[in-house]
Amino acid sequence: MTIQTIVRAALDLQAQGLTPVPLLYKTKQPALRWTELRVQPPTSGQIINWFLHEPRNLGVLISHDLVVLDFDDRAAFNLWHEAHPLETLMVRTGRGVHVYLHCANAPLFTQKFLEGGDCKVTGLVTVPPSIHPSGAAY
């Protein structure tokens, strides 16, 4: 993963209306205090600066109408996707798949919605081109 690749990915997320967040390299831990990003999203200049000086992973802030279905089991994802063949952003993770959905009536709290899957409505999720702690690429 090059600096240009991660910066481009972060700026692409911003262009899609999402809020990118720098994570410590090979972790899911934020590299900065991210809670204020809920109120004031970062500028393009801030995003570029976050990734220029050292390797970082990339996360997305879950907020407003964005929810992420987090499948830790690919078999559970395959069953769900067969019943819900949506065209939306989906990202392969170390164990499963993240499905990004815009939902005006999102639940108030993260909750299990089926065996092998959670509906995340707050916090951060790690996205490509991040590197998993195991060394695998997202």
GIVENVEN-V528834 format. One record per residue. N is the residue number from 0. RES is the residue in one small letter. OMEGA is omega in whole degrees, 0 to 359 (* if undefined). Layout:
BEGIN
n={N | N}
res={RES | RES}
omega={OMEGA | OMEGA}
END
This chain:
BEGIN
n={0 | 1 | 2 | 3 | 4 | 5 | 6 | 7 | 8 | 9 | 10 | 11 | 12 | 13 | 14 | 15 | 16 | 17 | 18 | 19 | 20 | 21 | 22 | 23 | 24 | 25 | 26 | 27 | 28 | 29 | 30 | 31 | 32 | 33 | 34 | 35 | 36 | 37 | 38 | 39 | 40 | 41 | 42 | 43 | 44 | 45 | 46 | 47 | 48 | 49 | 50 | 51 | 52 | 53 | 54 | 55 | 56 | 57 | 58 | 59 | 60 | 61 | 62 | 63 | 64 | 65 | 66 | 67 | 68 | 69 | 70 | 71 | 72 | 73 | 74 | 75 | 76 | 77 | 78 | 79 | 80 | 81 | 82 | 83 | 84 | 85 | 86 | 87 | 88 | 89 | 90 | 91 | 92 | 93 | 94 | 95 | 96 | 97 | 98 | 99 | 100 | 101 | 102 | 103 | 104 | 105 | 106 | 107 | 108 | 109 | 110 | 111 | 112 | 113 | 114 | 115 | 116 | 117 | 118 | 119 | 120 | 121 | 122 | 123 | 124 | 125 | 126 | 127 | 128 | 129 | 130 | 131 | 132 | 133 | 134 | 135 | 136 | 137}
res={m | t | i | q | t | i | v | r | a | a | l | d | l | q | a | q | g | l | t | p | v | p | l | l | y | k | t | k | q | p | a | l | r | w | t | e | l | r | v | q | p | p | t | s | g | q | i | i | n | w | f | l | h | e | p | r | n | l | g | v | l | i | s | h | d | l | v | v | l | d | f | d | d | r | a | a | f | n | l | w | h | e | a | h | p | l | e | t | l | m | v | r | t | g | r | g | v | h | v | y | l | h | c | a | n | a | p | l | f | t | q | k | f | l | e | g | g | d | c | k | v | t | g | l | v | t | v | p | p | s | i | h | p | s | g | a | a | y}
omega={179 | 177 | 181 | 181 | 183 | 178 | 179 | 179 | 180 | 179 | 176 | 177 | 178 | 180 | 178 | 179 | 178 | 181 | 177 | 180 | 177 | 177 | 175 | 185 | 180 | 175 | 173 | 184 | 179 | 179 | 179 | 176 | 190 | 186 | 179 | 177 | 175 | 183 | 183 | 179 | 182 | 173 | 176 | 178 | 177 | 181 | 180 | 182 | 181 | 190 | 185 | 194 | 179 | 179 | 179 | 164 | 183 | 176 | 175 | 176 | 175 | 181 | 179 | 184 | 180 | 171 | 179 | 172 | 186 | 179 | 176 | 183 | 182 | 178 | 177 | 177 | 182 | 177 | 181 | 184 | 176 | 179 | 183 | 184 | 183 | 171 | 180 | 179 | 177 | 183 | 175 | 179 | 180 | 182 | 187 | 185 | 168 | 176 | 183 | 181 | 171 | 187 | 180 | 182 | 182 | 174 | 182 | 184 | 173 | 183 | 175 | 180 | 171 | 179 | 180 | 181 | 176 | 173 | 182 | 181 | 177 | 175 | 184 | 169 | 180 | 183 | 175 | 7 | 181 | 178 | 178 | 177 | 178 | 184 | 178 | 178 | 173 | *}
END
